[in-house]
């Protein structure tokens, strides 16, 4: 069995390392202890993580885990957070996903006309080796993703707009960026699945929107055969390129990964390729119910509990 997950760790910074960092060493140590206890309790073989403040911070978390783990990170965004992967499995290779698809023009991200021509936070592809009882190894590509947040930041670092026109504009900038980033990850998944050395693919991360959102749907690839539809178990030509979102397999009472202003949302997702979708044993969420959050993340810098829940899958591999 293979047990994978994704978890936004929420501002895993060392103390005083920048915006969102804990203000004391005690708060940081408490956060590491809580995060490590949750990962250990979930029995994961590998987990895609987001909002990692530095490779050293992820190493600190790795060193708190039971057993031997390896930590990998991508390059940071402008704020200093990045995607990563923690794995107890052998790591066979890594690569970053940066590019928008060919022909997609840069997207505007602010009122000054600043444009973005690649993912603001590079995704991280880590190929892990899954040993079987006789010693053979099955490779799996785990892609850790963190798309543009729904949380809007306005000029000067404000979290509140000057007026509703500004709010609307910045919501459009964020949506355009998230859609372009989703298309970039989709293009990378397409290339992985079409490669001569293709292996099963898992796209895992904080997509910052619900399963039916247009930006989330971009990642699925060819339409049809979604879980729960009549075409799910009917093979067709789109299967080699599809990704299946496992959200529909999560029990309804657990189908959320964040609580925003008292409303439960599933914005963290696991998507698997055709080689894995029929091997799902269970899909669920884990860990404690996160606190309800608002639009200003600075109020939580010393909270030891992440504002996201892990999303998990057990696969018969």
JOPE-V499558 format. One record per pair of residues at least 4 apart in sequence whose C-alpha atoms are under 8 Angstrom apart, sorted by the first residue. I is the first residue (numbers start at 0). J is the second residue. D is the distance in Angstrom with one decimal. If there is no record, write none. Layout:
i=I j=J d=D
i=I j=J d=D
This chain:
i=0 j=313 d=6.7
i=0 j=314 d=5.6
i=0 j=315 d=4.8
i=0 j=316 d=5.5
i=1 j=44 d=6.6
i=1 j=129 d=7.6
i=1 j=313 d=5.7
i=1 j=314 d=5.0
i=1 j=315 d=6.4
i=1 j=316 d=6.0
i=2 j=42 d=7.3
i=2 j=43 d=5.1
i=2 j=44 d=5.4
i=2 j=45 d=7.0
i=2 j=311 d=7.2
i=2 j=312 d=5.8
i=2 j=313 d=4.4
i=2 j=314 d=6.3
i=3 j=43 d=5.7
i=3 j=44 d=6.0
i=3 j=45 d=5.2
i=3 j=46 d=5.6
i=3 j=311 d=5.8
i=3 j=312 d=5.5
i=3 j=313 d=6.5
i=4 j=43 d=6.9
i=4 j=45 d=6.7
i=4 j=46 d=4.6
i=4 j=47 d=6.3
i=4 j=203 d=7.4
i=4 j=269 d=7.6
i=4 j=309 d=6.5
i=4 j=310 d=5.4
i=4 j=311 d=4.3
i=4 j=312 d=6.3
i=5 j=46 d=5.2
i=5 j=47 d=4.5
i=5 j=48 d=5.8
i=5 j=143 d=7.7
i=5 j=203 d=5.7
i=5 j=204 d=5.5
i=5 j=205 d=7.9
i=5 j=267 d=7.3
i=5 j=268 d=7.4
i=5 j=269 d=7.2
i=5 j=309 d=5.6
i=5 j=310 d=5.4
i=5 j=311 d=6.7
i=6 j=46 d=7.1
i=6 j=47 d=6.3
i=6 j=48 d=5.0
i=6 j=49 d=6.4
i=6 j=204 d=6.9
i=6 j=205 d=7.6
i=6 j=267 d=7.5
i=6 j=307 d=6.9
i=6 j=308 d=6.5
i=6 j=309 d=4.5
i=6 j=310 d=6.6
i=7 j=48 d=5.5
i=7 j=49 d=4.5
i=7 j=50 d=6.0
i=7 j=204 d=7.4
i=7 j=205 d=6.6
i=7 j=305 d=7.3
i=7 j=306 d=8.0
i=7 j=307 d=5.9
i=7 j=308 d=7.6
i=7 j=309 d=7.4
i=8 j=34 d=7.7
i=8 j=48 d=6.5
i=8 j=49 d=6.0
i=8 j=50 d=5.9
i=8 j=51 d=7.1
i=8 j=305 d=5.5
i=8 j=306 d=7.8
i=8 j=307 d=7.1
i=9 j=49 d=7.4
i=9 j=50 d=5.4
i=9 j=51 d=7.6
i=9 j=305 d=5.3
i=9 j=306 d=6.5
i=9 j=307 d=7.4
i=10 j=19 d=5.8
i=10 j=20 d=6.4
i=10 j=50 d=5.2
i=10 j=51 d=6.3
i=10 j=52 d=6.2
i=10 j=80 d=7.4
i=10 j=300 d=7.6
i=11 j=20 d=7.2
i=11 j=50 d=6.2
i=11 j=51 d=4.9
i=11 j=52 d=5.2
i=11 j=53 d=7.8
i=11 j=56 d=6.4
i=11 j=57 d=7.5
i=12 j=16 d=6.1
i=12 j=17 d=7.7
i=12 j=19 d=7.3
i=12 j=20 d=5.0
i=12 j=21 d=7.0
i=12 j=27 d=7.9
i=12 j=51 d=6.7
i=12 j=52 d=4.4
i=12 j=53 d=6.6
i=12 j=56 d=6.0
i=13 j=20 d=6.3
i=13 j=21 d=7.0
i=13 j=24 d=8.0
i=13 j=27 d=6.6
i=13 j=52 d=7.4
i=13 j=53 d=7.9
i=13 j=56 d=5.9
i=14 j=20 d=5.5
i=14 j=21 d=4.9
i=14 j=22 d=5.6
i=14 j=23 d=5.8
i=14 j=24 d=5.9
i=14 j=27 d=6.4
i=15 j=20 d=5.5
i=15 j=21 d=6.3
i=15 j=22 d=5.8
i=15 j=23 d=7.6
i=16 j=20 d=5.7
i=17 j=79 d=8.0
i=18 j=78 d=7.5
i=18 j=297 d=7.9
i=19 j=296 d=7.5
i=19 j=297 d=6.1
i=19 j=299 d=7.9
i=19 j=300 d=5.3
i=20 j=300 d=5.9
i=20 j=301 d=7.8
i=21 j=26 d=6.1
i=21 j=27 d=6.0
i=21 j=300 d=5.0
i=21 j=301 d=4.9
i=22 j=26 d=7.1
i=22 j=300 d=7.3
i=22 j=301 d=6.6
i=23 j=27 d=6.5
i=23 j=301 d=7.8
i=24 j=28 d=6.1
i=25 j=29 d=6.2
i=26 j=30 d=6.2
i=26 j=301 d=5.5
i=26 j=302 d=7.3
i=26 j=303 d=6.7
i=27 j=31 d=6.3
i=27 j=301 d=7.5
i=27 j=303 d=7.5
i=28 j=32 d=6.2
i=29 j=33 d=6.3
i=29 j=303 d=5.7
i=30 j=34 d=6.1
i=30 j=302 d=7.3
i=30 j=303 d=4.0
i=30 j=304 d=6.5
i=31 j=35 d=6.0
i=31 j=59 d=7.5
i=31 j=60 d=5.7
i=31 j=63 d=7.2
i=31 j=303 d=7.7
i=32 j=36 d=6.1
i=32 j=63 d=7.1
i=33 j=37 d=6.3
i=33 j=303 d=6.6
i=33 j=304 d=6.8
i=34 j=38 d=6.3
i=34 j=60 d=7.6
i=34 j=303 d=8.0
i=34 j=304 d=7.4
i=34 j=305 d=7.9
i=35 j=39 d=6.1
i=35 j=60 d=6.4
i=35 j=61 d=7.8
i=35 j=63 d=5.9
i=35 j=64 d=5.5
i=36 j=40 d=6.1
i=36 j=64 d=7.5
i=37 j=41 d=6.3
i=37 j=286 d=6.2
i=38 j=42 d=6.8
i=38 j=43 d=6.7
i=38 j=64 d=7.6
i=39 j=43 d=7.2
i=39 j=64 d=6.4
i=39 j=65 d=6.5
i=41 j=285 d=7.3
i=41 j=286 d=7.9
i=44 j=86 d=6.0
i=44 j=87 d=5.3
i=44 j=88 d=6.4
i=45 j=84 d=7.1
i=45 j=85 d=5.6
i=45 j=86 d=4.1
i=45 j=87 d=6.0
i=45 j=88 d=6.9
i=46 j=84 d=5.7
i=46 j=85 d=5.4
i=46 j=86 d=6.5
i=47 j=82 d=7.5
i=47 j=83 d=5.9
i=47 j=84 d=4.5
i=47 j=85 d=6.6
i=47 j=141 d=7.4
i=47 j=142 d=7.3
i=47 j=143 d=5.0
i=47 j=144 d=7.9
i=47 j=203 d=6.3
i=47 j=204 d=6.6
i=48 j=82 d=5.9
i=48 j=83 d=5.1
i=48 j=84 d=5.6
i=48 j=85 d=7.4
i=48 j=143 d=6.6
i=48 j=204 d=7.1
i=49 j=80 d=7.7
i=49 j=81 d=6.2
i=49 j=82 d=4.5
i=49 j=83 d=6.1
i=49 j=143 d=7.5
i=49 j=144 d=7.4
i=49 j=145 d=6.3
i=49 j=204 d=7.1
i=49 j=205 d=7.2
i=50 j=80 d=4.9
i=50 j=81 d=5.5
i=50 j=82 d=6.4
i=51 j=56 d=7.1
i=51 j=57 d=6.6
i=51 j=80 d=5.2
i=51 j=81 d=5.1
i=51 j=82 d=6.3
i=51 j=83 d=7.0
i=52 j=56 d=6.5
i=52 j=57 d=7.9
i=52 j=75 d=7.9
i=52 j=79 d=5.8
i=52 j=80 d=4.6
i=52 j=81 d=6.5
i=53 j=57 d=6.6
i=53 j=75 d=8.0
i=53 j=79 d=7.5
i=53 j=80 d=7.1
i=53 j=81 d=7.5
i=54 j=58 d=6.2
i=54 j=70 d=8.0
i=54 j=71 d=7.5
i=54 j=72 d=6.1
i=55 j=59 d=6.2
i=56 j=60 d=6.5
i=57 j=61 d=6.1
i=57 j=70 d=6.7
i=58 j=62 d=6.1
i=58 j=70 d=6.3
i=59 j=63 d=6.7
i=60 j=64 d=6.8
i=61 j=68 d=6.2
i=61 j=69 d=7.1
i=61 j=70 d=6.6
i=61 j=85 d=7.2
i=62 j=68 d=7.9
i=64 j=68 d=7.5
i=66 j=87 d=7.8
i=67 j=87 d=6.1
i=68 j=85 d=6.5
i=68 j=86 d=5.4
i=68 j=87 d=4.5
i=68 j=88 d=7.7
i=69 j=85 d=5.7
i=69 j=86 d=5.2
i=69 j=87 d=6.3
i=69 j=90 d=7.9
i=70 j=83 d=7.2
i=70 j=84 d=5.9
i=70 j=85 d=4.7
i=70 j=86 d=6.6
i=71 j=83 d=5.4
i=71 j=84 d=5.3
i=71 j=85 d=6.6
i=71 j=125 d=8.0
i=72 j=81 d=6.9
i=72 j=82 d=5.9
i=72 j=83 d=4.1
i=72 j=84 d=6.5
i=72 j=123 d=7.0
i=73 j=81 d=5.9
i=73 j=82 d=5.6
i=73 j=83 d=6.1
i=73 j=95 d=6.4
i=73 j=121 d=6.4
i=73 j=122 d=6.8
i=73 j=123 d=5.6
i=74 j=81 d=6.0
i=74 j=82 d=7.7
i=74 j=120 d=7.3
i=74 j=121 d=6.4
i=75 j=79 d=5.0
i=75 j=80 d=5.0
i=75 j=81 d=4.4
i=75 j=82 d=7.7
i=75 j=120 d=6.2
i=75 j=121 d=7.4
i=76 j=80 d=5.7
i=76 j=81 d=6.3
i=76 j=119 d=5.7
i=76 j=120 d=4.8
i=76 j=121 d=7.6
i=77 j=119 d=7.6
i=80 j=120 d=7.8
i=81 j=120 d=6.2
i=81 j=121 d=7.4
i=82 j=120 d=7.4
i=82 j=121 d=7.2
i=82 j=122 d=6.2
i=82 j=123 d=6.3
i=82 j=143 d=6.0
i=82 j=144 d=6.4
i=82 j=145 d=6.7
i=83 j=123 d=6.5
i=83 j=143 d=6.4
i=84 j=123 d=7.8
i=84 j=125 d=7.3
i=84 j=143 d=6.8
i=86 j=90 d=7.5
i=86 j=127 d=7.8
i=88 j=127 d=6.0
i=88 j=128 d=6.0
i=88 j=129 d=6.5
i=89 j=127 d=5.6
i=89 j=128 d=5.3
i=89 j=129 d=7.6
i=90 j=125 d=6.9
i=90 j=126 d=5.9
i=90 j=127 d=4.6
i=90 j=128 d=6.4
i=91 j=125 d=7.5
i=91 j=126 d=5.2
i=91 j=127 d=5.5
i=91 j=128 d=6.5
i=91 j=138 d=7.9
i=92 j=125 d=5.9
i=92 j=126 d=5.2
i=92 j=127 d=7.4
i=93 j=123 d=7.2
i=93 j=124 d=5.5
i=93 j=125 d=4.5
i=93 j=126 d=6.2
i=94 j=123 d=6.0
i=94 j=124 d=5.2
i=94 j=125 d=6.7
i=95 j=121 d=6.0
i=95 j=122 d=5.7
i=95 j=123 d=4.7
i=95 j=124 d=6.0
i=96 j=118 d=7.8
i=96 j=121 d=5.4
i=96 j=122 d=4.8
i=96 j=123 d=6.1
i=96 j=124 d=7.2
i=96 j=183 d=7.7
i=96 j=184 d=6.9
i=96 j=187 d=6.8
i=97 j=117 d=5.6
i=97 j=118 d=5.1
i=97 j=119 d=8.0
i=97 j=120 d=7.7
i=97 j=121 d=4.9
i=97 j=122 d=6.8
i=97 j=183 d=7.3
i=98 j=116 d=7.5
i=98 j=117 d=4.9
i=98 j=118 d=6.3
i=98 j=183 d=5.8
i=99 j=103 d=6.5
i=99 j=116 d=6.7
i=99 j=117 d=5.2
i=99 j=118 d=6.8
i=99 j=179 d=6.5
i=99 j=180 d=6.6
i=99 j=182 d=6.7
i=99 j=183 d=4.3
i=99 j=184 d=7.9
i=99 j=186 d=7.8
i=100 j=182 d=6.5
i=100 j=183 d=5.3
i=100 j=186 d=6.0
i=103 j=179 d=7.8
i=104 j=116 d=7.0
i=105 j=114 d=5.7
i=105 j=115 d=5.2
i=105 j=116 d=4.3
i=105 j=117 d=7.5
i=106 j=114 d=5.1
i=106 j=115 d=5.3
i=106 j=116 d=6.7
i=106 j=172 d=7.8
i=106 j=175 d=6.6
i=106 j=176 d=6.3
i=106 j=179 d=7.6
i=107 j=112 d=5.9
i=107 j=113 d=5.7
i=107 j=114 d=4.3
i=107 j=115 d=6.5
i=107 j=172 d=6.2
i=107 j=175 d=7.8
i=107 j=176 d=7.7
i=108 j=112 d=6.9
i=108 j=113 d=5.8
i=108 j=114 d=5.6
i=108 j=115 d=6.8
i=108 j=169 d=7.6
i=108 j=172 d=4.9
i=108 j=173 d=6.8
i=108 j=176 d=7.1
i=109 j=113 d=5.8
i=109 j=114 d=7.8
i=109 j=169 d=6.8
i=109 j=172 d=6.6
i=115 j=119 d=7.3
i=115 j=176 d=7.8
i=117 j=180 d=7.3
i=117 j=183 d=7.9
i=118 j=122 d=7.8
i=118 j=179 d=7.8
i=118 j=180 d=5.3
i=118 j=183 d=7.3
i=119 j=147 d=7.5
i=119 j=180 d=7.8
i=120 j=145 d=6.7
i=120 j=146 d=7.3
i=121 j=144 d=7.6
i=122 j=142 d=6.7
i=122 j=143 d=5.6
i=122 j=144 d=4.8
i=122 j=145 d=6.9
i=122 j=184 d=7.5
i=123 j=142 d=5.5
i=123 j=143 d=5.1
i=123 j=144 d=6.9
i=124 j=140 d=6.4
i=124 j=141 d=5.7
i=124 j=142 d=4.2
i=124 j=143 d=6.4
i=125 j=140 d=5.8
i=125 j=141 d=5.3
i=125 j=142 d=6.3
i=126 j=138 d=6.4
i=126 j=139 d=5.5
i=126 j=140 d=4.3
i=126 j=141 d=6.1
i=127 j=138 d=5.6
i=127 j=139 d=5.5
i=127 j=140 d=6.4
i=127 j=141 d=7.4
i=128 j=136 d=5.6
i=128 j=137 d=5.5
i=128 j=138 d=4.5
i=128 j=139 d=6.5
i=129 j=136 d=5.2
i=129 j=137 d=4.9
i=129 j=138 d=6.0
i=129 j=139 d=7.4
i=129 j=316 d=7.9
i=130 j=134 d=5.7
i=130 j=135 d=5.5
i=130 j=136 d=4.3
i=130 j=137 d=6.3
i=131 j=135 d=5.5
i=131 j=136 d=6.2
i=131 j=137 d=7.7
i=138 j=198 d=6.1
i=138 j=199 d=7.3
i=139 j=198 d=5.7
i=139 j=199 d=5.1
i=139 j=200 d=5.9
i=139 j=201 d=7.5
i=140 j=198 d=6.6
i=140 j=199 d=6.2
i=140 j=200 d=4.7
i=140 j=201 d=6.1
i=141 j=200 d=6.1
i=141 j=201 d=4.9
i=141 j=202 d=6.1
i=141 j=203 d=7.0
i=142 j=200 d=7.6
i=142 j=201 d=6.1
i=142 j=202 d=4.8
i=142 j=203 d=5.9
i=142 j=204 d=8.0
i=143 j=202 d=6.4
i=143 j=203 d=5.2
i=143 j=204 d=5.5
i=144 j=184 d=8.0
i=144 j=202 d=7.2
i=144 j=203 d=6.0
i=144 j=204 d=4.6
i=144 j=205 d=6.3
i=144 j=206 d=7.2
i=145 j=204 d=5.7
i=145 j=205 d=4.8
i=145 j=206 d=5.9
i=145 j=207 d=7.7
i=146 j=177 d=5.6
i=146 j=180 d=6.4
i=146 j=181 d=7.0
i=146 j=205 d=6.4
i=146 j=206 d=5.1
i=146 j=207 d=6.3
i=147 j=173 d=6.5
i=147 j=174 d=7.9
i=147 j=176 d=6.5
i=147 j=177 d=4.9
i=147 j=180 d=7.6
i=147 j=206 d=7.6
i=147 j=207 d=6.8
i=148 j=173 d=7.2
i=148 j=177 d=7.6
i=148 j=207 d=5.5
i=149 j=170 d=7.8
i=149 j=173 d=6.9
i=149 j=174 d=7.8
i=149 j=207 d=6.1
i=149 j=208 d=7.5
i=150 j=294 d=6.3
i=151 j=158 d=6.4
i=151 j=166 d=8.0
i=151 j=169 d=6.7
i=151 j=170 d=6.7
i=151 j=173 d=7.3
i=151 j=294 d=7.9
i=152 j=156 d=6.0
i=152 j=157 d=5.8
i=152 j=158 d=5.1
i=152 j=159 d=7.6
i=152 j=169 d=7.8
i=153 j=157 d=4.9
i=153 j=158 d=6.0
i=153 j=159 d=7.0
i=153 j=160 d=6.4
i=153 j=169 d=7.3
i=158 j=294 d=6.5
i=158 j=295 d=6.1
i=160 j=165 d=5.9
i=160 j=166 d=5.5
i=161 j=165 d=6.5
i=161 j=166 d=7.8
i=162 j=166 d=6.5
i=163 j=167 d=6.1
i=164 j=168 d=6.3
i=165 j=169 d=6.2
i=166 j=170 d=6.1
i=167 j=171 d=6.3
i=168 j=172 d=6.3
i=169 j=173 d=6.1
i=170 j=174 d=6.1
i=171 j=175 d=6.0
i=172 j=176 d=6.2
i=173 j=177 d=6.1
i=174 j=178 d=6.1
i=175 j=179 d=6.2
i=176 j=180 d=6.1
i=177 j=181 d=6.1
i=177 j=214 d=6.7
i=178 j=182 d=6.2
i=178 j=213 d=7.8
i=178 j=214 d=5.0
i=178 j=217 d=7.8
i=179 j=183 d=6.3
i=180 j=184 d=6.3
i=181 j=185 d=6.1
i=181 j=214 d=6.2
i=181 j=215 d=7.2
i=181 j=217 d=6.4
i=181 j=218 d=6.3
i=182 j=186 d=6.1
i=182 j=217 d=6.4
i=182 j=218 d=6.9
i=183 j=187 d=6.3
i=184 j=188 d=6.2
i=184 j=218 d=7.2
i=185 j=189 d=6.1
i=185 j=217 d=7.0
i=185 j=218 d=5.0
i=185 j=219 d=7.7
i=185 j=220 d=7.2
i=186 j=190 d=6.3
i=187 j=191 d=6.2
i=188 j=192 d=6.1
i=188 j=200 d=7.5
i=188 j=202 d=8.0
i=189 j=193 d=6.2
i=189 j=240 d=6.2
i=190 j=194 d=6.0
i=191 j=197 d=5.9
i=191 j=198 d=7.7
i=191 j=200 d=7.7
i=192 j=197 d=5.3
i=192 j=198 d=7.0
i=192 j=199 d=7.6
i=192 j=200 d=7.4
i=192 j=239 d=7.0
i=192 j=240 d=6.4
i=193 j=197 d=6.4
i=193 j=240 d=7.7
i=199 j=271 d=7.6
i=199 j=272 d=6.0
i=199 j=273 d=7.5
i=199 j=274 d=5.7
i=199 j=275 d=6.6
i=200 j=271 d=5.8
i=200 j=272 d=5.3
i=201 j=269 d=6.8
i=201 j=270 d=5.6
i=201 j=271 d=4.5
i=201 j=272 d=6.6
i=202 j=268 d=8.0
i=202 j=269 d=5.9
i=202 j=270 d=5.1
i=202 j=271 d=6.4
i=203 j=267 d=7.7
i=203 j=268 d=5.8
i=203 j=269 d=4.6
i=203 j=270 d=6.4
i=204 j=267 d=5.5
i=204 j=268 d=5.6
i=204 j=269 d=6.8
i=205 j=266 d=6.1
i=205 j=267 d=4.3
i=205 j=268 d=6.5
i=206 j=215 d=6.7
i=206 j=266 d=5.7
i=206 j=267 d=5.8
i=206 j=268 d=6.8
i=207 j=266 d=4.9
i=207 j=267 d=6.9
i=208 j=212 d=6.2
i=208 j=214 d=7.4
i=208 j=215 d=6.7
i=208 j=265 d=7.3
i=208 j=266 d=4.6
i=208 j=267 d=7.8
i=209 j=215 d=7.0
i=209 j=264 d=6.9
i=209 j=265 d=5.5
i=209 j=266 d=5.0
i=210 j=215 d=5.9
i=210 j=216 d=7.1
i=210 j=244 d=7.6
i=210 j=246 d=6.9
i=210 j=265 d=7.3
i=210 j=266 d=7.3
i=210 j=268 d=7.9
i=211 j=215 d=6.6
i=211 j=216 d=6.3
i=212 j=216 d=6.2
i=213 j=217 d=6.3
i=214 j=218 d=7.5
i=215 j=219 d=7.6
i=216 j=220 d=7.8
i=218 j=242 d=7.0
i=219 j=241 d=5.7
i=219 j=242 d=4.7
i=219 j=243 d=6.2
i=219 j=244 d=7.3
i=219 j=270 d=7.9
i=220 j=240 d=6.4
i=220 j=241 d=5.0
i=220 j=242 d=6.4
i=221 j=237 d=5.6
i=221 j=238 d=7.9
i=221 j=240 d=6.9
i=221 j=241 d=5.9
i=222 j=237 d=7.8
i=223 j=230 d=6.6
i=223 j=231 d=7.6
i=224 j=228 d=6.3
i=224 j=229 d=7.2
i=224 j=230 d=4.4
i=224 j=231 d=3.9
i=224 j=232 d=7.1
i=224 j=233 d=7.2
i=225 j=230 d=7.2
i=225 j=231 d=5.5
i=225 j=243 d=6.5
i=225 j=244 d=7.9
i=226 j=231 d=5.6
i=226 j=243 d=7.1
i=226 j=244 d=7.7
i=226 j=245 d=7.7
i=226 j=247 d=6.7
i=226 j=248 d=7.9
i=227 j=231 d=6.7
i=227 j=247 d=7.3
i=229 j=233 d=7.9
i=230 j=234 d=7.9
i=234 j=238 d=6.7
i=237 j=241 d=6.2
i=238 j=273 d=6.1
i=239 j=272 d=7.6
i=239 j=273 d=6.4
i=240 j=272 d=7.5
i=240 j=273 d=7.9
i=241 j=272 d=6.1
i=241 j=273 d=6.7
i=242 j=270 d=5.7
i=242 j=271 d=5.2
i=242 j=272 d=4.7
i=242 j=273 d=6.9
i=243 j=270 d=5.1
i=243 j=271 d=5.3
i=243 j=272 d=6.4
i=243 j=273 d=7.6
i=243 j=276 d=6.8
i=244 j=268 d=7.0
i=244 j=269 d=6.0
i=244 j=270 d=4.3
i=244 j=271 d=6.7
i=245 j=249 d=7.0
i=245 j=268 d=7.3
i=245 j=269 d=5.9
i=245 j=270 d=6.0
i=245 j=271 d=7.6
i=245 j=282 d=6.7
i=246 j=254 d=7.1
i=246 j=268 d=6.8
i=246 j=269 d=7.4
i=246 j=282 d=7.7
i=248 j=281 d=7.5
i=248 j=282 d=5.8
i=248 j=283 d=7.5
i=249 j=253 d=6.6
i=249 j=254 d=5.7
i=249 j=281 d=7.8
i=249 j=282 d=5.1
i=249 j=283 d=4.6
i=249 j=284 d=7.3
i=250 j=254 d=6.1
i=250 j=283 d=6.7
i=253 j=283 d=6.7
i=253 j=284 d=6.1
i=254 j=264 d=7.7
i=254 j=265 d=6.2
i=254 j=283 d=7.4
i=254 j=284 d=7.0
i=255 j=263 d=5.6
i=255 j=264 d=4.9
i=255 j=265 d=4.1
i=255 j=266 d=7.4
i=255 j=284 d=7.4
i=255 j=308 d=7.7
i=256 j=263 d=7.4
i=256 j=264 d=6.0
i=256 j=265 d=4.9
i=256 j=266 d=6.3
i=256 j=267 d=6.2
i=256 j=284 d=7.1
i=256 j=289 d=7.9
i=256 j=307 d=5.3
i=256 j=308 d=4.6
i=256 j=309 d=6.8
i=256 j=310 d=7.1
i=257 j=263 d=5.9
i=257 j=264 d=5.3
i=257 j=265 d=6.4
i=257 j=266 d=7.1
i=257 j=289 d=6.4
i=257 j=291 d=7.5
i=257 j=306 d=6.3
i=257 j=307 d=4.9
i=257 j=308 d=6.4
i=258 j=262 d=5.3
i=258 j=263 d=4.5
i=258 j=264 d=6.0
i=258 j=289 d=6.6
i=258 j=290 d=6.5
i=258 j=291 d=4.7
i=258 j=292 d=6.4
i=258 j=306 d=7.6
i=258 j=307 d=7.9
i=259 j=263 d=6.5
i=259 j=264 d=7.2
i=259 j=291 d=5.2
i=259 j=292 d=5.0
i=259 j=293 d=6.2
i=260 j=291 d=5.7
i=260 j=292 d=5.9
i=260 j=293 d=5.8
i=261 j=291 d=5.6
i=261 j=292 d=7.8
i=262 j=291 d=7.9
i=267 j=309 d=7.9
i=267 j=310 d=6.8
i=268 j=310 d=6.7
i=269 j=310 d=7.2
i=269 j=311 d=7.7
i=269 j=312 d=7.8
i=271 j=275 d=6.0
i=271 j=276 d=6.0
i=272 j=276 d=6.3
i=273 j=277 d=7.4
i=274 j=278 d=7.7
i=275 j=279 d=6.7
i=275 j=314 d=7.3
i=278 j=314 d=5.4
i=278 j=315 d=5.1
i=278 j=316 d=7.0
i=279 j=312 d=7.0
i=279 j=313 d=6.1
i=279 j=314 d=4.6
i=279 j=315 d=6.4
i=280 j=312 d=7.5
i=280 j=313 d=5.4
i=280 j=314 d=5.4
i=280 j=315 d=6.4
i=281 j=312 d=5.7
i=281 j=313 d=5.3
i=281 j=314 d=7.4
i=282 j=310 d=7.7
i=282 j=311 d=5.6
i=282 j=312 d=4.4
i=282 j=313 d=6.5
i=283 j=310 d=6.0
i=283 j=311 d=5.3
i=283 j=312 d=6.5
i=284 j=308 d=6.5
i=284 j=309 d=5.6
i=284 j=310 d=4.3
i=284 j=311 d=5.6
i=285 j=308 d=6.1
i=285 j=309 d=5.4
i=285 j=310 d=6.4
i=285 j=311 d=7.1
i=286 j=308 d=6.0
i=286 j=309 d=6.6
i=287 j=308 d=7.1
i=288 j=308 d=6.9
i=289 j=304 d=7.2
i=289 j=305 d=6.7
i=289 j=306 d=5.0
i=289 j=307 d=5.9
i=289 j=308 d=6.5
i=290 j=306 d=6.0
i=291 j=306 d=7.5
i=292 j=296 d=7.8
i=292 j=306 d=7.1
i=296 j=300 d=7.4
